[in-house]
Amino acid sequence: MATFSNTSVHNVALSPTTVFTSTSDSTLILSILVCNVAGSDSTVTCTHLNSSDAVLASLAEPITVPANANVDLIGNKFVIPSGNKLQLSSTVTDSLDCSISTVVI
């Protein structure tokens, strides 16, 4: 049976911070929705790392999130094996919130 879940991050940090770690080889990222809650534009960077913190891919490098708007960082589903991580960073303090939707099959 599939298990759906959401992980929320309030105030994405300025330095790269792990916001999601997969616990199953059958985890699918459905969306990475980033919302700018500030009055000015900000940029977001999203990186996929393995369990040893080696960068596997940049998923967003950098993407501008307009003031009071949101952006979905992936256009399709993304498989993330067990132990792999997603890191996010922002360019403006306290400007971005993030919701990561997943399903484990």
C-alpha positions in Angstrom: 0.0 0.0 0.0 1.3 3.5 -0.9 2.0 5.9 1.9 1.7 9.6 1.1 3.3 12.3 3.3 4.3 16.0 3.3 7.4 17.5 4.9 7.2 21.3 5.6 10.1 23.6 6.2 9.5 27.1 7.6 12.1 29.8 6.8 14.5 28.0 4.5 18.1 28.7 5.7 20.7 30.8 4.0 23.2 27.9 4.0 22.4 24.5 2.5 20.3 22.5 5.0 19.0 19.0 4.7 15.2 19.2 4.5 14.4 15.6 3.5 16.1 12.2 3.9 14.6 9.2 2.2 14.0 6.1 4.3 13.0 3.7 1.4 14.4 2.8 -2.0 10.9 3.2 -3.4 10.3 6.9 -2.3 9.0 9.2 -5.0 9.2 13.0 -4.6 5.9 14.3 -6.1 6.6 18.0 -5.6 8.9 20.5 -4.0 6.7 23.6 -3.6 8.6 26.7 -2.5 6.6 29.8 -1.4 8.1 33.3 -1.0 6.4 34.8 2.0 8.5 38.0 1.9 7.9 41.3 0.1 10.9 40.9 -2.2 12.2 38.3 -4.7 14.4 35.5 -3.3 16.2 32.6 -4.9 16.3 29.0 -3.9 18.8 26.2 -4.6 17.9 22.5 -4.2 20.5 19.8 -4.3 20.3 16.0 -4.3 23.0 14.2 -2.2 23.8 10.6 -1.4 24.1 9.2 2.1 27.8 10.3 2.2 26.8 13.9 1.4 28.2 13.8 -2.1 26.3 15.9 -4.6 24.4 13.7 -7.2 22.5 16.5 -8.9 21.3 20.1 -8.7 17.6 20.2 -9.0 17.3 24.0 -8.8 20.4 26.2 -9.3 19.3 29.0 -8.4 15.7 29.7 -9.3 14.1 33.0 -8.5 10.9 32.9 -6.5 9.0 36.2 -6.9 7.7 38.0 -3.9 4.4 36.5 -2.6 4.5 33.7 -5.2 5.3 30.0 -5.3 7.3 27.7 -7.6 7.3 23.9 -7.9 10.9 22.9 -8.3 10.3 19.6 -10.2 8.1 19.1 -13.2 7.7 15.4 -12.7 8.1 12.6 -10.2 11.6 12.0 -8.8 12.9 8.7 -7.3 15.1 9.2 -4.3 16.8 6.1 -2.9 17.1 5.3 0.8 19.6 7.5 2.6 19.6 10.1 -0.1 18.9 13.7 0.8 17.5 17.0 -0.4 19.2 20.2 0.7 17.7 23.7 0.2 19.1 27.2 0.6 17.7 30.7 0.2 19.3 34.1 -0.5 17.0 36.1 1.7 16.5 35.4 5.4 13.1 34.2 6.5 11.7 34.6 3.0 10.9 31.0 1.8 8.8 28.2 3.1 8.8 24.7 1.5 6.5 21.7 1.3 7.8 18.4 -0.1 5.2 15.8 -1.1 6.3 12.2 -1.2 4.9 8.7 -1.6 6.5 5.4 -0.6 5.3 2.5 -2.7 
